[in-house]
Amino acid sequence: MKNDEIWGTLPKKRDKPKIWENLKAKSLKAFCDKYKSKYAVRTSISDFRQQDWMTNIPLYNIDKISEILDE
């Protein structure tokens, strides 16, 4: 038996992994506009960022979310 009969064909090797993030947060913005929320918090792989309507908390700091929001 040949290896490709057992395992099938292997995917081609890619030079760079496809890593992307969507930081537009359209639905979060729509929710905040509709319900007039006091603040919005988003967690992502991106770095800490504080905008006028939203705070982005990186996933590696998720355990400090209450400390960040109390500031």
PyMOL Python script that loads the backbone (N, CA, C, O; Angstrom):
from pymol import cmd

cmd.read_pdbstr("""\
ATOM      1  N   MET A   1       0.831  -1.197   0.000  1.00  0.00           N
ATOM      2  CA  MET A   1       0.000   0.000   0.000  1.00  0.00           C
ATOM      3  C   MET A   1       0.871   1.255   0.000  1.00  0.00           C
ATOM      4  O   MET A   1       1.893   1.300   0.685  1.00  0.00           O
ATOM      5  N   LYS A   2       0.480   2.253  -0.750  1.00  0.00           N
ATOM      6  CA  LYS A   2       1.218   3.513  -0.788  1.00  0.00           C
ATOM      7  C   LYS A   2       0.708   4.432   0.314  1.00  0.00           C
ATOM      8  O   LYS A   2      -0.433   4.305   0.759  1.00  0.00           O
ATOM      9  N   ASN A   3       1.549   5.350   0.749  1.00  0.00           N
ATOM     10  CA  ASN A   3       1.167   6.285   1.810  1.00  0.00           C
ATOM     11  C   ASN A   3      -0.040   7.139   1.435  1.00  0.00           C
ATOM     12  O   ASN A   3      -0.885   7.419   2.286  1.00  0.00           O
ATOM     13  N   ASP A   4      -0.132   7.556   0.177  1.00  0.00           N
ATOM     14  CA  ASP A   4      -1.255   8.427  -0.194  1.00  0.00           C
ATOM     15  C   ASP A   4      -2.578   7.679  -0.205  1.00  0.00           C
ATOM     16  O   ASP A   4      -3.638   8.301  -0.145  1.00  0.00           O
ATOM     17  N   GLU A   5      -2.534   6.365  -0.280  1.00  0.00           N
ATOM     18  CA  GLU A   5      -3.765   5.596  -0.190  1.00  0.00           C
ATOM     19  C   GLU A   5      -4.302   5.576   1.239  1.00  0.00           C
ATOM     20  O   GLU A   5      -5.512   5.502   1.452  1.00  0.00           O
ATOM     21  N   ILE A   6      -3.411   5.640   2.201  1.00  0.00           N
ATOM     22  CA  ILE A   6      -3.805   5.621   3.608  1.00  0.00           C
ATOM     23  C   ILE A   6      -4.145   7.023   4.102  1.00  0.00           C
ATOM     24  O   ILE A   6      -5.202   7.242   4.695  1.00  0.00           O
ATOM     25  N   TRP A   7      -3.263   7.947   3.859  1.00  0.00           N
ATOM     26  CA  TRP A   7      -3.373   9.286   4.455  1.00  0.00           C
ATOM     27  C   TRP A   7      -3.987  10.324   3.528  1.00  0.00           C
ATOM     28  O   TRP A   7      -4.374  11.397   3.990  1.00  0.00           O
ATOM     29  N   GLY A   8      -4.086  10.045   2.274  1.00  0.00           N
ATOM     30  CA  GLY A   8      -4.571  11.054   1.347  1.00  0.00           C
ATOM     31  C   GLY A   8      -3.439  12.002   0.982  1.00  0.00           C
ATOM     32  O   GLY A   8      -2.279  11.734   1.294  1.00  0.00           O
ATOM     33  N   THR A   9      -3.760  13.076   0.343  1.00  0.00           N
ATOM     34  CA  THR A   9      -2.722  14.028  -0.039  1.00  0.00           C
ATOM     35  C   THR A   9      -2.587  15.086   1.040  1.00  0.00           C
ATOM     36  O   THR A   9      -3.565  15.500   1.662  1.00  0.00           O
ATOM     37  N   LEU A  10      -1.379  15.502   1.239  1.00  0.00           N
ATOM     38  CA  LEU A  10      -1.107  16.529   2.242  1.00  0.00           C
ATOM     39  C   LEU A  10      -1.340  17.906   1.645  1.00  0.00           C
ATOM     40  O   LEU A  10      -1.101  18.108   0.454  1.00  0.00           O
ATOM     41  N   PRO A  11      -1.800  18.856   2.449  1.00  0.00           N
ATOM     42  CA  PRO A  11      -1.984  20.219   1.923  1.00  0.00           C
ATOM     43  C   PRO A  11      -0.639  20.854   1.606  1.00  0.00           C
ATOM     44  O   PRO A  11       0.382  20.508   2.202  1.00  0.00           O
ATOM     45  N   LYS A  12      -0.650  21.764   0.684  1.00  0.00           N
ATOM     46  CA  LYS A  12       0.578  22.468   0.326  1.00  0.00           C
ATOM     47  C   LYS A  12       1.016  23.349   1.488  1.00  0.00           C
ATOM     48  O   LYS A  12       0.192  23.917   2.206  1.00  0.00           O
ATOM     49  N   LYS A  13       2.308  23.448   1.653  1.00  0.00           N
ATOM     50  CA  LYS A  13       2.860  24.272   2.731  1.00  0.00           C
ATOM     51  C   LYS A  13       2.701  25.744   2.374  1.00  0.00           C
ATOM     52  O   LYS A  13       2.993  26.161   1.253  1.00  0.00           O
ATOM     53  N   ARG A  14       2.234  26.520   3.340  1.00  0.00           N
ATOM     54  CA  ARG A  14       2.073  27.967   3.118  1.00  0.00           C
ATOM     55  C   ARG A  14       3.246  28.698   3.745  1.00  0.00           C
ATOM     56  O   ARG A  14       3.783  28.275   4.769  1.00  0.00           O
ATOM     57  N   ASP A  15       3.631  29.781   3.128  1.00  0.00           N
ATOM     58  CA  ASP A  15       4.756  30.559   3.654  1.00  0.00           C
ATOM     59  C   ASP A  15       4.389  31.250   4.952  1.00  0.00           C
ATOM     60  O   ASP A  15       5.164  31.225   5.907  1.00  0.00           O
ATOM     61  N   LYS A  16       3.221  31.865   4.998  1.00  0.00           N
ATOM     62  CA  LYS A  16       2.793  32.602   6.183  1.00  0.00           C
ATOM     63  C   LYS A  16       1.390  32.145   6.570  1.00  0.00           C
ATOM     64  O   LYS A  16       0.546  31.936   5.698  1.00  0.00           O
ATOM     65  N   PRO A  17       1.133  31.988   7.866  1.00  0.00           N
ATOM     66  CA  PRO A  17      -0.226  31.625   8.259  1.00  0.00           C
ATOM     67  C   PRO A  17      -1.186  32.780   8.014  1.00  0.00           C
ATOM     68  O   PRO A  17      -0.792  33.945   8.066  1.00  0.00           O
ATOM     69  N   LYS A  18      -2.428  32.457   7.751  1.00  0.00           N
ATOM     70  CA  LYS A  18      -3.435  33.498   7.527  1.00  0.00           C
ATOM     71  C   LYS A  18      -4.009  33.928   8.866  1.00  0.00           C
ATOM     72  O   LYS A  18      -4.979  33.348   9.355  1.00  0.00           O
ATOM     73  N   ILE A  19      -3.416  34.923   9.437  1.00  0.00           N
ATOM     74  CA  ILE A  19      -3.897  35.469  10.703  1.00  0.00           C
ATOM     75  C   ILE A  19      -4.398  36.876  10.435  1.00  0.00           C
ATOM     76  O   ILE A  19      -3.666  37.711   9.904  1.00  0.00           O
ATOM     77  N   TRP A  20      -5.641  37.140  10.799  1.00  0.00           N
ATOM     78  CA  TRP A  20      -6.202  38.473  10.634  1.00  0.00           C
ATOM     79  C   TRP A  20      -7.191  38.704  11.745  1.00  0.00           C
ATOM     80  O   TRP A  20      -7.657  37.767  12.393  1.00  0.00           O
ATOM     81  N   GLU A  21      -7.497  39.930  11.952  1.00  0.00           N
ATOM     82  CA  GLU A  21      -8.477  40.274  12.962  1.00  0.00           C
ATOM     83  C   GLU A  21      -9.387  41.361  12.424  1.00  0.00           C
ATOM     84  O   GLU A  21      -8.960  42.224  11.658  1.00  0.00           O
ATOM     85  N   ASN A  22     -10.620  41.310  12.824  1.00  0.00           N
ATOM     86  CA  ASN A  22     -11.600  42.311  12.426  1.00  0.00           C
ATOM     87  C   ASN A  22     -11.799  43.234  13.610  1.00  0.00           C
ATOM     88  O   ASN A  22     -12.430  42.853  14.596  1.00  0.00           O
ATOM     89  N   LEU A  23     -11.272  44.434  13.526  1.00  0.00           N
ATOM     90  CA  LEU A  23     -11.363  45.375  14.642  1.00  0.00           C
ATOM     91  C   LEU A  23     -12.399  46.466  14.401  1.00  0.00           C
ATOM     92  O   LEU A  23     -12.357  47.511  15.050  1.00  0.00           O
ATOM     93  N   LYS A  24     -13.307  46.240  13.497  1.00  0.00           N
ATOM     94  CA  LYS A  24     -14.328  47.248  13.230  1.00  0.00           C
ATOM     95  C   LYS A  24     -15.438  47.229  14.266  1.00  0.00           C
ATOM     96  O   LYS A  24     -15.987  48.278  14.602  1.00  0.00           O
ATOM     97  N   ALA A  25     -15.772  46.059  14.773  1.00  0.00           N
ATOM     98  CA  ALA A  25     -16.788  45.896  15.828  1.00  0.00           C
ATOM     99  C   ALA A  25     -18.105  46.597  15.466  1.00  0.00           C
ATOM    100  O   ALA A  25     -18.658  47.347  16.270  1.00  0.00           O
ATOM    101  N   LYS A  26     -18.590  46.347  14.263  1.00  0.00           N
ATOM    102  CA  LYS A  26     -19.811  46.999  13.786  1.00  0.00           C
ATOM    103  C   LYS A  26     -21.020  46.679  14.663  1.00  0.00           C
ATOM    104  O   LYS A  26     -21.788  47.574  15.016  1.00  0.00           O
ATOM    105  N   SER A  27     -21.188  45.412  15.011  1.00  0.00           N
ATOM    106  CA  SER A  27     -22.365  45.046  15.810  1.00  0.00           C
ATOM    107  C   SER A  27     -22.254  45.582  17.234  1.00  0.00           C
ATOM    108  O   SER A  27     -23.266  45.940  17.836  1.00  0.00           O
ATOM    109  N   LEU A  28     -21.054  45.641  17.774  1.00  0.00           N
ATOM    110  CA  LEU A  28     -20.872  46.218  19.111  1.00  0.00           C
ATOM    111  C   LEU A  28     -21.199  47.709  19.084  1.00  0.00           C
ATOM    112  O   LEU A  28     -21.846  48.218  20.000  1.00  0.00           O
ATOM    113  N   LYS A  29     -20.764  48.398  18.057  1.00  0.00           N
ATOM    114  CA  LYS A  29     -21.061  49.822  17.911  1.00  0.00           C
ATOM    115  C   LYS A  29     -22.570  50.040  17.756  1.00  0.00           C
ATOM    116  O   LYS A  29     -23.128  50.965  18.347  1.00  0.00           O
ATOM    117  N   ALA A  30     -23.221  49.201  16.973  1.00  0.00           N
ATOM    118  CA  ALA A  30     -24.667  49.326  16.784  1.00  0.00           C
ATOM    119  C   ALA A  30     -25.405  49.093  18.105  1.00  0.00           C
ATOM    120  O   ALA A  30     -26.355  49.810  18.418  1.00  0.00           O
ATOM    121  N   PHE A  31     -24.975  48.101  18.876  1.00  0.00           N
ATOM    122  CA  PHE A  31     -25.577  47.827  20.175  1.00  0.00           C
ATOM    123  C   PHE A  31     -25.416  49.022  21.110  1.00  0.00           C
ATOM    124  O   PHE A  31     -26.370  49.433  21.770  1.00  0.00           O
ATOM    125  N   CYS A  32     -24.210  49.577  21.164  1.00  0.00           N
ATOM    126  CA  CYS A  32     -23.943  50.725  22.045  1.00  0.00           C
ATOM    127  C   CYS A  32     -24.770  51.941  21.650  1.00  0.00           C
ATOM    128  O   CYS A  32     -25.279  52.661  22.509  1.00  0.00           O
ATOM    129  N   ASP A  33     -24.898  52.162  20.356  1.00  0.00           N
ATOM    130  CA  ASP A  33     -25.713  53.292  19.888  1.00  0.00           C
ATOM    131  C   ASP A  33     -27.194  53.095  20.217  1.00  0.00           C
ATOM    132  O   ASP A  33     -27.878  54.042  20.603  1.00  0.00           O
ATOM    133  N   LYS A  34     -27.677  51.881  20.066  1.00  0.00           N
ATOM    134  CA  LYS A  34     -29.090  51.608  20.299  1.00  0.00           C
ATOM    135  C   LYS A  34     -29.466  51.680  21.774  1.00  0.00           C
ATOM    136  O   LYS A  34     -30.501  52.246  22.126  1.00  0.00           O
ATOM    137  N   TYR A  35     -28.623  51.105  22.640  1.00  0.00           N
ATOM    138  CA  TYR A  35     -28.963  51.016  24.057  1.00  0.00           C
ATOM    139  C   TYR A  35     -28.233  52.029  24.942  1.00  0.00           C
ATOM    140  O   TYR A  35     -28.345  51.980  26.167  1.00  0.00           O
ATOM    141  N   LYS A  36     -27.491  52.937  24.326  1.00  0.00           N
ATOM    142  CA  LYS A  36     -26.812  54.026  25.044  1.00  0.00           C
ATOM    143  C   LYS A  36     -25.985  53.485  26.228  1.00  0.00           C
ATOM    144  O   LYS A  36     -26.105  53.972  27.353  1.00  0.00           O
ATOM    145  N   SER A  37     -25.160  52.489  25.960  1.00  0.00           N
ATOM    146  CA  SER A  37     -24.374  51.883  27.028  1.00  0.00           C
ATOM    147  C   SER A  37     -23.302  52.840  27.545  1.00  0.00           C
ATOM    148  O   SER A  37     -22.807  53.695  26.811  1.00  0.00           O
ATOM    149  N   LYS A  38     -22.960  52.682  28.802  1.00  0.00           N
ATOM    150  CA  LYS A  38     -21.983  53.548  29.458  1.00  0.00           C
ATOM    151  C   LYS A  38     -20.588  53.363  28.866  1.00  0.00           C
ATOM    152  O   LYS A  38     -19.872  54.334  28.620  1.00  0.00           O
ATOM    153  N   TYR A  39     -20.218  52.123  28.644  1.00  0.00           N
ATOM    154  CA  TYR A  39     -18.942  51.821  28.001  1.00  0.00           C
ATOM    155  C   TYR A  39     -19.028  50.474  27.304  1.00  0.00           C
ATOM    156  O   TYR A  39     -19.900  49.658  27.601  1.00  0.00           O
ATOM    157  N   ALA A  40     -18.113  50.258  26.378  1.00  0.00           N
ATOM    158  CA  ALA A  40     -18.051  49.000  25.642  1.00  0.00           C
ATOM    159  C   ALA A  40     -16.665  48.408  25.810  1.00  0.00           C
ATOM    160  O   ALA A  40     -15.660  49.120  25.815  1.00  0.00           O
ATOM    161  N   VAL A  41     -16.631  47.089  25.946  1.00  0.00           N
ATOM    162  CA  VAL A  41     -15.365  46.384  26.101  1.00  0.00           C
ATOM    163  C   VAL A  41     -15.300  45.278  25.069  1.00  0.00           C
ATOM    164  O   VAL A  41     -16.241  44.503  24.898  1.00  0.00           O
ATOM    165  N   ARG A  42     -14.178  45.221  24.388  1.00  0.00           N
ATOM    166  CA  ARG A  42     -13.939  44.157  23.423  1.00  0.00           C
ATOM    167  C   ARG A  42     -12.640  43.461  23.814  1.00  0.00           C
ATOM    168  O   ARG A  42     -11.672  44.117  24.200  1.00  0.00           O
ATOM    169  N   THR A  43     -12.618  42.150  23.715  1.00  0.00           N
ATOM    170  CA  THR A  43     -11.378  41.410  23.933  1.00  0.00           C
ATOM    171  C   THR A  43     -10.931  40.835  22.593  1.00  0.00           C
ATOM    172  O   THR A  43     -11.739  40.336  21.811  1.00  0.00           O
ATOM    173  N   SER A  44      -9.634  40.918  22.350  1.00  0.00           N
ATOM    174  CA  SER A  44      -9.099  40.412  21.083  1.00  0.00           C
ATOM    175  C   SER A  44      -7.613  40.134  21.238  1.00  0.00           C
ATOM    176  O   SER A  44      -7.033  40.343  22.303  1.00  0.00           O
ATOM    177  N   ILE A  45      -7.008  39.658  20.152  1.00  0.00           N
ATOM    178  CA  ILE A  45      -5.575  39.406  20.166  1.00  0.00           C
ATOM    179  C   ILE A  45      -4.777  40.690  19.973  1.00  0.00           C
ATOM    180  O   ILE A  45      -3.550  40.676  20.062  1.00  0.00           O
ATOM    181  N   SER A  46      -5.450  41.773  19.715  1.00  0.00           N
ATOM    182  CA  SER A  46      -4.804  43.067  19.531  1.00  0.00           C
ATOM    183  C   SER A  46      -4.366  43.644  20.876  1.00  0.00           C
ATOM    184  O   SER A  46      -4.826  43.190  21.924  1.00  0.00           O
ATOM    185  N   ASP A  47      -3.497  44.622  20.853  1.00  0.00           N
ATOM    186  CA  ASP A  47      -3.017  45.264  22.075  1.00  0.00           C
ATOM    187  C   ASP A  47      -4.088  46.134  22.719  1.00  0.00           C
ATOM    188  O   ASP A  47      -5.139  46.393  22.134  1.00  0.00           O
ATOM    189  N   PHE A  48      -3.796  46.579  23.944  1.00  0.00           N
ATOM    190  CA  PHE A  48      -4.716  47.454  24.668  1.00  0.00           C
ATOM    191  C   PHE A  48      -4.919  48.733  23.870  1.00  0.00           C
ATOM    192  O   PHE A  48      -3.966  49.318  23.356  1.00  0.00           O
ATOM    193  N   ARG A  49      -6.168  49.155  23.773  1.00  0.00           N
ATOM    194  CA  ARG A  49      -6.502  50.360  23.020  1.00  0.00           C
ATOM    195  C   ARG A  49      -7.751  50.969  23.630  1.00  0.00           C
ATOM    196  O   ARG A  49      -8.752  50.279  23.824  1.00  0.00           O
ATOM    197  N   GLN A  50      -7.699  52.236  23.928  1.00  0.00           N
ATOM    198  CA  GLN A  50      -8.872  52.911  24.471  1.00  0.00           C
ATOM    199  C   GLN A  50      -9.313  53.978  23.485  1.00  0.00           C
ATOM    200  O   GLN A  50      -8.588  54.930  23.195  1.00  0.00           O
ATOM    201  N   GLN A  51     -10.536  53.787  22.974  1.00  0.00           N
ATOM    202  CA  GLN A  51     -11.106  54.738  22.032  1.00  0.00           C
ATOM    203  C   GLN A  51     -12.174  55.535  22.759  1.00  0.00           C
ATOM    204  O   GLN A  51     -12.443  55.291  23.935  1.00  0.00           O
ATOM    205  N   ASP A  52     -12.779  56.478  22.072  1.00  0.00           N
ATOM    206  CA  ASP A  52     -13.783  57.317  22.732  1.00  0.00           C
ATOM    207  C   ASP A  52     -15.012  56.524  23.166  1.00  0.00           C
ATOM    208  O   ASP A  52     -15.656  56.897  24.147  1.00  0.00           O
ATOM    209  N   TRP A  53     -15.354  55.458  22.475  1.00  0.00           N
ATOM    210  CA  TRP A  53     -16.562  54.704  22.811  1.00  0.00           C
ATOM    211  C   TRP A  53     -16.294  53.264  23.253  1.00  0.00           C
ATOM    212  O   TRP A  53     -17.209  52.577  23.706  1.00  0.00           O
ATOM    213  N   MET A  54     -15.039  52.802  23.124  1.00  0.00           N
ATOM    214  CA  MET A  54     -14.763  51.403  23.392  1.00  0.00           C
ATOM    215  C   MET A  54     -13.341  51.208  23.913  1.00  0.00           C
ATOM    216  O   MET A  54     -12.424  51.956  23.573  1.00  0.00           O
ATOM    217  N   THR A  55     -13.187  50.174  24.752  1.00  0.00           N
ATOM    218  CA  THR A  55     -11.870  49.774  25.226  1.00  0.00           C
ATOM    219  C   THR A  55     -11.583  48.367  24.731  1.00  0.00           C
ATOM    220  O   THR A  55     -12.391  47.457  24.919  1.00  0.00           O
ATOM    221  N   ASN A  56     -10.436  48.192  24.102  1.00  0.00           N
ATOM    222  CA  ASN A  56     -10.012  46.873  23.651  1.00  0.00           C
ATOM    223  C   ASN A  56      -9.027  46.316  24.665  1.00  0.00           C
ATOM    224  O   ASN A  56      -8.009  46.944  24.958  1.00  0.00           O
ATOM    225  N   ILE A  57      -9.324  45.143  25.200  1.00  0.00           N
ATOM    226  CA  ILE A  57      -8.457  44.488  26.168  1.00  0.00           C
ATOM    227  C   ILE A  57      -7.877  43.245  25.517  1.00  0.00           C
ATOM    228  O   ILE A  57      -8.621  42.402  25.016  1.00  0.00           O
ATOM    229  N   PRO A  58      -6.545  43.121  25.520  1.00  0.00           N
ATOM    230  CA  PRO A  58      -5.942  41.933  24.915  1.00  0.00           C
ATOM    231  C   PRO A  58      -6.283  40.669  25.706  1.00  0.00           C
ATOM    232  O   PRO A  58      -6.482  40.723  26.920  1.00  0.00           O
ATOM    233  N   LEU A  59      -6.346  39.568  25.031  1.00  0.00           N
ATOM    234  CA  LEU A  59      -6.728  38.313  25.678  1.00  0.00           C
ATOM    235  C   LEU A  59      -5.764  37.922  26.795  1.00  0.00           C
ATOM    236  O   LEU A  59      -6.165  37.272  27.761  1.00  0.00           O
ATOM    237  N   TYR A  60      -4.493  38.316  26.668  1.00  0.00           N
ATOM    238  CA  TYR A  60      -3.547  37.962  27.722  1.00  0.00           C
ATOM    239  C   TYR A  60      -3.780  38.769  29.005  1.00  0.00           C
ATOM    240  O   TYR A  60      -3.181  38.457  30.034  1.00  0.00           O
ATOM    241  N   ASN A  61      -4.622  39.782  28.968  1.00  0.00           N
ATOM    242  CA  ASN A  61      -4.957  40.580  30.158  1.00  0.00           C
ATOM    243  C   ASN A  61      -6.403  40.394  30.592  1.00  0.00           C
ATOM    244  O   ASN A  61      -6.915  41.203  31.365  1.00  0.00           O
ATOM    245  N   ILE A  62      -7.056  39.379  30.129  1.00  0.00           N
ATOM    246  CA  ILE A  62      -8.476  39.186  30.427  1.00  0.00           C
ATOM    247  C   ILE A  62      -8.715  39.041  31.930  1.00  0.00           C
ATOM    248  O   ILE A  62      -9.791  39.385  32.418  1.00  0.00           O
ATOM    249  N   ASP A  63      -7.735  38.540  32.662  1.00  0.00           N
ATOM    250  CA  ASP A  63      -7.898  38.378  34.105  1.00  0.00           C
ATOM    251  C   ASP A  63      -7.904  39.717  34.842  1.00  0.00           C
ATOM    252  O   ASP A  63      -8.312  39.776  36.002  1.00  0.00           O
ATOM    253  N   LYS A  64      -7.464  40.782  34.193  1.00  0.00           N
ATOM    254  CA  LYS A  64      -7.424  42.113  34.808  1.00  0.00           C
ATOM    255  C   LYS A  64      -8.545  43.020  34.303  1.00  0.00           C
ATOM    256  O   LYS A  64      -8.460  44.240  34.441  1.00  0.00           O
ATOM    257  N   ILE A  65      -9.573  42.447  33.730  1.00  0.00           N
ATOM    258  CA  ILE A  65     -10.635  43.241  33.112  1.00  0.00           C
ATOM    259  C   ILE A  65     -11.337  44.149  34.129  1.00  0.00           C
ATOM    260  O   ILE A  65     -11.657  45.292  33.804  1.00  0.00           O
ATOM    261  N   SER A  66     -11.579  43.667  35.340  1.00  0.00           N
ATOM    262  CA  SER A  66     -12.272  44.484  36.335  1.00  0.00           C
ATOM    263  C   SER A  66     -11.390  45.637  36.794  1.00  0.00           C
ATOM    264  O   SER A  66     -11.896  46.728  37.055  1.00  0.00           O
ATOM    265  N   GLU A  67     -10.085  45.422  36.896  1.00  0.00           N
ATOM    266  CA  GLU A  67      -9.170  46.492  37.272  1.00  0.00           C
ATOM    267  C   GLU A  67      -9.128  47.584  36.206  1.00  0.00           C
ATOM    268  O   GLU A  67      -9.116  48.774  36.523  1.00  0.00           O
ATOM    269  N   ILE A  68      -9.105  47.177  34.962  1.00  0.00           N
ATOM    270  CA  ILE A  68      -9.045  48.142  33.855  1.00  0.00           C
ATOM    271  C   ILE A  68     -10.317  48.951  33.795  1.00  0.00           C
ATOM    272  O   ILE A  68     -10.267  50.157  33.556  1.00  0.00           O
ATOM    273  N   LEU A  69     -11.456  48.322  34.006  1.00  0.00           N
ATOM    274  CA  LEU A  69     -12.733  49.031  33.923  1.00  0.00           C
ATOM    275  C   LEU A  69     -12.958  49.974  35.108  1.00  0.00           C
ATOM    276  O   LEU A  69     -13.700  50.948  34.987  1.00  0.00           O
ATOM    277  N   ASP A  70     -12.335  49.698  36.234  1.00  0.00           N
ATOM    278  CA  ASP A  70     -12.493  50.561  37.405  1.00  0.00           C
ATOM    279  C   ASP A  70     -11.696  51.861  37.294  1.00  0.00           C
ATOM    280  O   ASP A  70     -11.955  52.812  38.032  1.00  0.00           O
ATOM    281  N   GLU A  71     -10.742  51.906  36.389  1.00  0.00           N
ATOM    282  CA  GLU A  71      -9.898  53.110  36.249  1.00  0.00           C
ATOM    283  C   GLU A  71     -10.670  54.285  35.724  1.00  0.00           C
ATOM    284  O   GLU A  71     -10.107  55.366  35.551  1.00  0.00           O
TER     285      GLU A  71
END
""", "prot")
cmd.dss("prot")
cmd.show_as("cartoon", "prot")
cmd.util.cbc("prot")
cmd.orient("prot")
